[in-house]
């Protein structure tokens, strides 16, 4: 498993991560896809995705990581 930084909503891994967030959290708690653009491009905010064999994995781990980063 690797942790890969995503810094653009055009990154296919970001789309997979965003879909996964929609499975974990209620819709009202997931920031809309387009609203991630600026935060991801901000060099002071670092978002990583856990990837195993090309797939985003670790539902609970990803949720914990993102919650810590985005607060």
PyMOL commands that set and color helices and strands:
alter all, ss='L'
color gray80, all
select helices_A, chain A and resi 12-24+27-29+33-41+59-70
alter helices_A, ss='H'
color red, helices_A
select strands_A, chain A and resi 2-6+47-52+55-56
alter strands_A, ss='S'
color yellow, strands_A
deselect
rebuild
show_as cartoon
